Amino acid sequence: MTNSLVPVFVRLKLSLLANGLRQSSGRRAAFIASLVVTLLIAAGQVYGFVLLRGSANAAPLVVLPVFLLAVGWAFMPLFFPSGDETLDPTRLVMLPLRPAPLVRALLIASLVGIGPLFTLCLAVGGALALAHGAAAVLTAVVAVPLTLLVCIGLSRVVAAANIRLLTSRKGRDLAVLSGLVIAVGIQFVNFGMQRLGAAGGLAALRPAVSVVRWIPPASALDAVDAASKGSYATAAAQLATSLAALAALLYAWQRLLTRLMTSPDGSTLAAASEKTRRSSSTGLDRLLPRGRTGPVMQRTLRYIWRDPKTKAAWVTALVIGLIVPIFNALQGTGSIYFACFAAGMLGIQMYNQFGQDTSAFWMVAQTISTPRDAYLELRARALASLLITVPFTVVVTLATAAVLHDQRALPEALGVALALLGAMMGTGAVASVRFPYSIPQNSGYKNVAPGQAGLVWISIFGGMIASALLCSPVIALTIWLNAASAESALWSLLPLGIAYGGLLMWGGLRLAAPRLAGRLPEVLTAVSKG
């Protein structure tokens, strides 16, 4: 049975790949470009590993990349669930297949692809760098395929354990957020490299390597280094650790497949019961104001929580707004005023309030007949944003002050940040009415409809410049008080910044409201494109 399944599943994987490439020339070009880039990177990695051969630092520089690669294999299915159609075993639920033969066939079929090819090249290059002597070469013969199989088994177990999530709306949300995860990961790598350079170079890696070298699949390649040094017992133990990990992964995968293919899918019932539970909950309704303001705030908050692109934009702003001031403070190059960056990132979310409505904005337009209605609509959306932005700005400012040990400057920095936030709320309301643009919902990572990119640049950069100019009185006063060493008066910048920011937001809403009431058809046309 197994022998007949393996070639079938390999042909199935190849057919899926070929049929996907036939769908469009763009997809073929993307695949070819990905293949070429992957091969070039893999060749560079192998060449670099070969150059490390004989170096005392070869083991750390091999073991850690392999460990990071395994982490990538584990998390990649969560963010790119549509990259491999065979990740979803529930598609095979109607076929008379037993879990054990199915696991083996899927494992062999998983060796087809760009990812396995890159992993194999990395493992071969690591083995070439570490193998010295016949015993090490024999160990490498086992360690290289073992490394590849552990990585693939890890990804399959994670995908099978989360397949209900990956095929749901939340799974699509994760896919949208994948770019954010990569961007944040690059920031962490950059920070780590800087700290590593300050800590004395590769010597700082020794403690981490002493732990990672026993974690599969890195332990398999470190076994090659141990065999080269004559530590055969250590090499055998490390290989045994990786073999045990592979066996555990295959067993867990088989159990997950058994449960997935024999258990009823209760996702619909669960969703219905969750919807009933949510509809019966009135906690949020009780906290929000009455009248038009409460329902509009609730609708805006639900957009932020449920709409994938709106959620991605907010999470991006929150994460980047946190790591920039904090990381700069940790590196000793920051300032407490970097907390204003968090206010700026969150304030940008106000600059296209109607794009997330898309063509459904016509329902909102039906409820606006006077400038008063438009003012209440805009004010409610701004208040919903403030529920997130104000606490976050306060937390980031407090954290930056704590890292820098500069609590003295906390009131003035927080006052400037809140004044900037109020200015961006006001200018964002004007920009939302004057320069609305659509956010396509079915176009992957595209966040702007064709032909509207100019509106985005005018809206965001024009609003940011206007906000900075509007905040110039508070900034100038802060500089003057610090230059005059008026320590006793600096605390007044906090209430002044709150009051000034509130005034700017109120003025922006008042200015935008009559324009919204008079431009409803134009706004609807703009946000309905794409």
Secondary structure, 3 states (H helix, E strand, C coil): CHHHHHHHHHHHHHHHHHHHHHCCHHHHHHHHHHHHHHHHHHHHHHHHHHHCCCCCCHHHHHHHHHHHHHHHHHHHHHHCHHHCHHHCHHHHCCCCCCHHHHHHHHHHHCCCCHHHHHHHHHHHHHHHHHCCCHHHHHHHHHHHHHHHHHHHHHHHHHHHHCHHHHCCHHHHHHHHCHHHHHHHHHHHHHHHHHHHHHCCHHHHHHHHHHHHCCCCCHHHHHHHHHHHCCCHHHHHHHHHHHHHHHHHHHHHHHHHHHHHHHCCCCHHHHHHHHHHHHHHCCHHHHHCCCCCHHHHHHHHHHHHHHCHHHHHHHHHHHHHHHHHHHHHHHCCCCCHHHHHHHHHHHHHHHCCCCHHHHHHHHHHHCCCCCHHHHHHHHHHHHHHHHHHHHHHHHHHHHHHHHHHCCHHHHHHHHHHHHHHHHHHHHHHHHHHHHCCCCCCCCCCCCCCCCCCHHHHHHHHHHHHHHHHHHCHHHHHHHHHHHHCCCHHHHCCHHHHHHHHHHHHHHHHHHHHHHHHHHCHHHHHHHHCCC
